Amino acid sequence: MDVLMLSRLQFAAATMFHFIFVPLSLGLALLIAVMETIYVRTGDEEYKNMAKFWGKIFLVNFGVGVVTGITLEFQFGTNWSGYSKYVGDIFGSLLAIEATTSFFLESTFIAIWLFGWKKLSPKVHALCIWLVAIASSASAYWILAANAWMQHPVGYVIQGGRAELTDFWAVMSQPFAIFTFLHTVMAGYLVGAFFVMGVSAYHLLRNSHTSFFTKSFKLAMLFGLIFSLGVVAIGDLHGKEVAAKQPIKVAAMEAQWETQRAVPFSMMVIPDEKNERNYVEAIQIPKFMSWLVFGDWNAEFKGLKEWPKEERPPVTLVFVSFRLMVGLGFLFIALSLIGWVLRDRLQSSPLYLLIMMWSVPLPFIASQLGWMVTEVGRQPWIVYGVMKTSNAVSTLATSQVAISLAAFVVLYSLLGLAAFVIMIKIAKKGPEAPGLA
């Protein structure tokens, strides 16, 4: 457990904790905006109360997300100063633009939305939450474009011993950034949809505020169906982009050791990383892997053995994370489709409601698995093909990082516990009586 490993663990812990709150903020912001728009268009007070109820949870979630995001960015200076010195001209500029445009827009209008219920007209008030939702997604684009540059660096030159930006548009418009953004943001919308469905299912099982939560469930179910399909479709396109730009990552995702043409797809695989093979490759579909990854039944698939061991990512972790993420993605489609079929008889389908209530954590887990594939699959590079992670870490004492890691774990555990208790309390209590909110 040297400084490098401890710094990686600290950054992973901070990032994974932060990303519990980010996708829920993305999803709830859009759902609340749609709810309030329906209220403005129809005058149905129940949708206004829905926007207020889900808005309370959104505000708690947003606050914790902001705090954890700020401390996360500090680590680029404290733990990863080598990285910041080398590529700060590119990475830092994107984060600065995100903070001074999207984040400030989001923060400003979320305050106006919170305090403006009785001070603004319904249309202007609804516009505020739409600006929050748009700014949240725009914020995600800046950050994900920066991450995409780490995955596939473009628009730069090495000058004076550091990377300098030469083509801003190339960084922002490259397909890797676009697919990463669409895949991640749709996953966030899916998290919000399943969260609303899960809480609504809890109340429907108890015959509590049935009209209110039936409407919430149906709206979220429609979102869940749309974005579960979207996540899988964009994920397939993104996977093909990764295959073109990071072939070793795809080889790890599929535990492909040997270079082959017309590679079959194995339904059951158990990697044996130590001996550079797979224990099991069972239930094979001929040529299907080549078609899935490259869109060509006879395409050549480069195996992991094409690269030296020191340049390979941890295969088993990447492979298992990827397979679980894909499996959950198809489960979300199935659950959303069942919800569509049962939409007019939800209360007479207690088993489905129970499943949906306990499915709330699954999209969060799928999102974390996706980032596991993305970040671990890029190792040993922090900027793919340009800078190795071992060269990016700060010069620190092992004890310094160990103490800060322990402090992060303790602090985030307490912060997370407080946030979850508050959100669960609000969710279980349900909406307040009309006129009292």
C-alpha positions in Angstrom: 0.0 0.0 0.0 2.3 2.7 -1.3 1.4 6.4 -2.0 0.2 5.6 -5.5 -2.2 2.8 -4.4 -3.5 4.9 -1.4 -4.1 7.9 -3.6 -6.0 5.8 -6.1 -8.1 4.3 -3.3 -8.8 7.8 -1.9 -9.8 9.2 -5.3 -11.9 6.1 -6.0 -13.7 6.4 -2.7 -14.4 10.1 -3.1 -15.5 9.7 -6.7 -17.8 6.7 -6.1 -19.4 8.5 -3.1 -19.9 11.7 -5.1 -21.4 9.7 -8.0 -24.2 8.3 -5.8 -25.7 11.8 -5.8 -24.9 13.1 -9.3 -27.1 10.7 -11.3 -30.0 11.1 -9.0 -29.7 14.9 -9.3 -29.7 14.6 -13.1 -32.8 12.3 -13.1 -34.9 14.1 -10.5 -34.2 17.6 -12.0 -35.7 16.5 -15.3 -38.6 14.6 -13.8 -39.5 17.6 -11.5 -39.3 20.0 -14.5 -41.8 17.7 -16.4 -44.1 17.5 -13.4 -44.2 21.2 -12.9 -44.8 21.8 -16.7 -47.8 19.5 -16.5 -49.1 21.5 -13.6 -48.7 24.8 -15.6 -50.4 23.3 -18.7 -53.3 21.5 -16.9 -53.7 23.3 -13.6 -53.7 20.0 -11.8 -52.6 20.8 -8.3 -51.4 17.3 -7.7 -48.6 17.7 -10.1 -47.6 20.9 -8.3 -47.4 19.0 -5.0 -45.5 16.2 -6.8 -42.9 18.8 -7.9 -42.6 20.1 -4.3 -42.4 16.6 -2.8 -39.7 15.2 -5.1 -38.0 18.6 -5.0 -37.3 18.3 -1.3 -35.4 15.1 -1.9 -33.7 16.6 -4.9 -32.5 19.6 -2.8 -30.9 17.3 -0.1 -29.3 15.2 -2.8 -28.0 18.3 -4.7 -26.5 19.8 -1.6 -24.5 16.7 -0.7 -23.4 16.3 -4.4 -22.0 19.8 -4.4 -20.0 19.4 -1.3 -18.5 16.1 -2.3 -17.8 17.4 -5.8 -15.7 20.3 -4.5 -13.5 18.1 -2.3 -13.1 15.7 -5.2 -11.6 18.4 -7.4 -9.2 19.5 -4.6 -7.4 16.1 -5.0 -6.0 17.1 -8.4 -3.8 19.5 -6.4 -3.2 17.5 -3.3 -2.8 13.9 -4.5 -2.3 14.3 -8.3 -0.1 17.3 -8.7 2.0 15.6 -11.4 -1.1 15.2 -13.4 -2.2 18.8 -12.9 1.2 20.1 -13.9 1.3 18.0 -17.0 -2.3 18.4 -18.4 -3.8 21.2 -16.3 -3.9 23.5 -19.3 -6.5 21.2 -20.8 -8.3 19.5 -17.9 -8.3 22.5 -15.7 -9.8 24.8 -18.3 -12.8 22.5 -18.8 -13.5 22.3 -15.1 -13.2 26.1 -14.8 -15.7 26.7 -17.6 -18.1 24.1 -16.0 -17.9 26.0 -12.6 -18.3 29.5 -14.0 -21.1 28.7 -16.4 -23.2 25.6 -15.7 -22.7 25.2 -12.0 -23.4 28.9 -11.2 -26.5 28.8 -13.5 -27.7 25.7 -11.7 -27.0 27.0 -8.2 -28.6 30.4 -8.9 -31.9 29.1 -10.3 -32.2 26.3 -7.8 -32.3 28.9 -5.1 -34.9 31.0 -7.1 -37.0 27.8 -7.6 -36.8 27.0 -3.9 -37.9 30.4 -2.6 -40.0 31.5 -5.5 -43.2 29.4 -5.2 -45.3 32.4 -4.0 -43.2 35.1 -5.7 -43.1 34.1 -9.3 -45.8 33.3 -11.9 -46.2 29.5 -12.5 -44.6 29.7 -15.9 -41.6 31.6 -14.7 -41.2 29.3 -11.8 -41.4 26.3 -14.1 -38.7 27.9 -16.3 -36.4 28.0 -13.3 -36.4 24.3 -12.7 -36.0 23.7 -16.5 -32.9 25.9 -16.3 -31.6 23.8 -13.4 -32.2 20.6 -15.3 -30.5 22.0 -18.4 -27.6 23.4 -16.4 -27.1 20.1 -14.7 -26.8 18.3 -18.0 -24.5 21.0 -19.4 -22.3 20.7 -16.3 -22.1 17.0 -16.9 -21.0 17.6 -20.5 -18.0 19.8 -19.5 -16.9 17.3 -16.9 -17.4 14.2 -19.1 -15.6 15.9 -22.0 -12.6 16.4 -19.7 -12.8 12.7 -18.8 -13.2 11.7 -22.4 -10.0 13.6 -23.2 -8.2 11.4 -20.6 -9.6 8.4 -22.4 -8.8 9.6 -25.9 -6.6 12.7 -25.9 -7.0 15.0 -28.9 -6.4 18.7 -29.8 -3.2 19.1 -27.9 0.6 19.3 -28.3 3.4 18.5 -25.9 5.3 21.7 -25.4 7.7 22.8 -22.7 7.4 19.5 -21.0 3.6 19.6 -20.6 0.4 19.1 -22.7 -1.1 22.3 -24.1 -4.5 22.8 -25.7 -4.4 23.6 -29.5 -8.0 22.7 -30.6 -10.7 23.3 -28.1 -13.4 22.3 -30.5 -11.7 18.9 -31.1 -11.8 18.2 -27.4 -15.5 19.2 -27.0 -16.9 17.6 -30.2 -15.0 14.3 -30.4 -17.3 11.2 -30.6 -15.8 9.8 -27.4 -17.0 12.8 -25.5 -20.5 12.7 -27.1 -21.1 9.0 -26.5 -19.7 9.3 -22.9 -22.1 12.2 -22.2 -25.2 10.5 -23.7 -24.5 7.2 -22.0 -23.9 8.8 -18.5 -26.7 11.3 -18.6 -29.2 8.8 -19.8 -28.1 6.5 -16.9 -28.7 9.4 -14.6 -32.2 9.9 -15.9 -32.8 6.1 -15.4 -31.6 6.4 -11.8 -34.1 9.2 -11.2 -36.9 7.2 -12.8 -36.2 4.0 -10.8 -35.9 6.1 -7.6 -39.3 7.7 -8.1 -40.9 4.3 -9.1 -39.4 2.7 -6.0 -40.6 5.3 -3.5 -44.0 5.4 -5.3 -44.2 1.6 -5.1 -43.6 1.8 -1.3 -46.6 4.0 -0.8 -48.8 2.2 -3.3 -48.2 -1.1 -1.3 -49.5 0.8 1.8 -52.4 2.4 0.0 -50.9 5.8 0.9 -51.7 8.8 -1.3 -52.6 6.4 -4.1 -53.6 9.0 -6.7 -50.4 11.0 -6.1 -48.0 8.1 -6.3 -49.8 6.4 -9.2 -49.2 9.5 -11.3 -45.6 9.7 -10.1 -45.0 6.0 -10.9 -46.5 6.2 -14.4 -44.5 9.3 -15.3 -41.3 7.8 -14.0 -42.1 4.4 -15.6 -42.3 6.2 -19.0 -38.9 7.8 -18.3 -37.6 4.4 -17.3 -38.7 2.7 -20.5 -37.3 5.5 -22.7 -34.0 5.8 -21.0 -33.4 2.1 -20.4 -33.7 1.6 -24.1 -31.5 4.6 -24.8 -28.8 3.6 -22.4 -28.4 0.2 -24.1 -28.5 1.7 -27.6 -26.0 4.4 -26.8 -23.9 1.9 -24.8 -23.5 -0.2 -27.9 -22.3 2.7 -30.0 -20.0 3.8 -27.2 -18.6 0.3 -26.9 -17.7 0.4 -30.6 -16.0 3.7 -30.1 -14.0 2.3 -27.2 -13.0 -0.7 -29.4 -11.6 1.7 -32.0 -9.8 4.0 -29.5 -8.9 1.7 -26.6 -8.7 -1.9 -28.0 -7.0 -3.2 -24.9 -9.9 -2.1 -22.7 -12.4 -3.9 -24.8 -10.1 -7.0 -24.7 -10.3 -6.8 -20.9 -14.0 -6.2 -20.9 -14.5 -9.5 -22.9 -11.6 -11.4 -21.4 -10.2 -12.0 -24.9 -6.6 -13.3 -24.6 -5.8 -14.5 -28.1 -6.0 -12.5 -31.3 -8.7 -14.1 -33.5 -11.1 -13.5 -36.4 -14.8 -14.3 -36.3 -14.8 -14.5 -32.5 -17.7 -16.4 -30.9 -19.6 -14.9 -28.0 -19.5 -17.0 -24.8 -22.5 -16.7 -22.5 -20.5 -18.1 -19.5 -16.8 -17.0 -19.0 -14.6 -17.3 -16.0 -11.2 -15.5 -16.5 -7.9 -17.0 -15.3 -5.8 -13.9 -15.3 -2.7 -15.5 -13.8 -2.4 -18.0 -16.6 -3.7 -15.7 -19.4 -6.7 -17.8 -20.3 -10.2 -18.5 -19.3 -11.2 -21.3 -17.0 -14.6 -21.6 -18.8 -16.0 -20.5 -22.2 -19.4 -22.1 -22.4 -22.6 -21.6 -24.5 -21.0 -20.0 -27.5 -22.7 -18.1 -30.4 -20.5 -18.3 -33.5 -18.9 -15.0 -34.7 -21.3 -13.0 -32.5 -18.5 -11.3 -30.5 -16.9 -9.9 -33.6 -20.2 -8.5 -34.8 -21.1 -7.0 -31.3 -17.8 -5.2 -31.0 -17.0 -4.3 -34.6 -20.2 -4.7 -36.5 -18.5 -7.3 -38.7 -19.0 -11.0 -38.3 -15.5 -11.8 -39.5 -13.6 -8.9 -37.8 -10.3 -9.4 -36.1 -10.4 -9.0 -32.3 -6.9 -8.2 -30.8 -6.3 -10.3 -27.7 -4.7 -9.1 -24.5 -1.5 -11.0 -25.3 -0.8 -8.4 -27.9 0.2 -6.0 -25.1 2.9 -6.5 -22.4 1.6 -7.4 -19.0 2.5 -4.1 -17.5 0.2 -2.3 -19.9 -2.9 -4.4 -19.3 -5.7 -3.3 -16.9 -6.9 -5.7 -14.2 -8.9 -8.1 -16.4 -11.1 -9.9 -13.9 -12.4 -6.7 -12.3 -13.1 -5.0 -15.6 -14.7 -8.2 -17.1 -17.0 -8.8 -14.2 -18.0 -5.1 -13.8 -18.9 -4.9 -17.5 -20.9 -8.1 -17.6 -22.9 -7.1 -14.5 -23.5 -3.6 -15.9 -24.9 -5.0 -19.2 -27.0 -7.6 -17.4 -28.6 -4.9 -15.2 -29.2 -2.7 -18.3 -31.4 -5.4 -19.9 -33.1 -6.0 -16.5 -34.1 -2.3 -16.4 -35.7 -2.7 -19.8 -37.6 -5.7 -18.7 -38.9 -4.1 -15.5 -39.9 -0.9 -17.3 -41.8 -3.0 -20.0 -43.6 -4.9 -17.3 -44.5 -1.6 -15.7 -45.9 -0.4 -19.0 -48.1 -3.5 -19.3 -49.3 -3.2 -15.6 -49.7 0.6 -15.6 -53.5 0.6 -15.2 -53.5 -2.1 -12.5 -50.5 -1.2 -10.3 -52.2 -1.7 -7.0 -53.4 -5.1 -7.9 -49.8 -6.1 -8.7 -48.1 -6.2 -5.3 -45.3 -8.5 -6.4 -44.2 -6.1 -9.1 -44.4 -3.1 -6.7 -42.3 -5.0 -4.2 -39.7 -5.8 -6.9 -39.6 -2.1 -7.9 -39.3 -1.0 -4.3 -36.2 -3.2 -3.8 -34.8 -2.3 -7.3 -34.0 1.3 -6.3 -30.3 0.6 -5.6 -29.7 -1.3 -8.9 -29.3 1.7 -11.3 -26.9 3.3 -8.8 -24.9 0.0 -8.8 -25.0 -0.1 -12.6 -23.6 3.4 -12.8 -20.8 2.6 -10.4 -19.9 -0.5 -12.4 -19.8 1.6 -15.6 -17.3 3.9 -14.1 -15.3 0.9 -12.8 -15.0 -0.3 -16.4 -14.1 3.1 -17.7 -11.5 4.0 -15.1 -9.9 0.7 -14.1 -10.0 -0.4 -17.8 -7.8 2.6 -18.7 -5.0 1.6 -16.3 -2.1 1.9 -16.1 -2.7 5.1 -18.0 -4.2 8.2 -16.4 -4.2 9.9 -19.8 -4.4 7.0 -22.3 -1.2 6.6 -24.2 0.2 9.9 -22.9 0.8 9.7 -19.1 0.9 6.8 -16.7 -0.9 6.9 -13.4 2.4 6.3 -11.6 3.8 9.5 -13.0 0.8 11.6 -11.9 0.8 11.1 -8.2 2.1 13.8 -5.8 5.3 13.4 -3.7 3.7 12.6 -0.3 4.5 10.5 2.7 2.5 7.2 2.9 1.2 8.3 6.3 -0.2 11.5 4.9 -2.3 9.8 2.3 -3.3 7.0 4.8 -4.6 9.6 7.3 -6.5 11.6 4.6 -8.0 8.4 3.2 -9.2 7.3 6.6 -10.6 10.9 7.2 -12.5 10.8 3.9 -14.0 7.4 4.7 -15.2 8.5 8.2 -16.4 11.9 7.1 -18.2 10.6 4.0 -19.8 7.7 6.0 -21.3 10.2 8.4 -22.3 12.6 5.6 -23.9 9.8 3.6 -25.7 8.4 6.7 -27.1 11.8 7.4 -28.2 12.4 3.8 -29.8 9.0 3.4 -31.7 9.2 6.7 -33.1 12.6 5.8 -34.1 11.5 2.2 -35.6 8.2 3.5 -37.6 10.2 6.1 -39.0 12.5 3.5 -39.7 9.7 1.1 -41.5 7.6 3.8 -43.5 10.6 5.1 -45.0 11.3 1.7 -46.5 14.6 0.5 -47.9 17.1 2.9 -51.6 18.0 2.7 -52.6 20.5 0.0 -52.2 24.1 1.1 -49.8 23.3 3.9 -46.6 22.8 1.8 
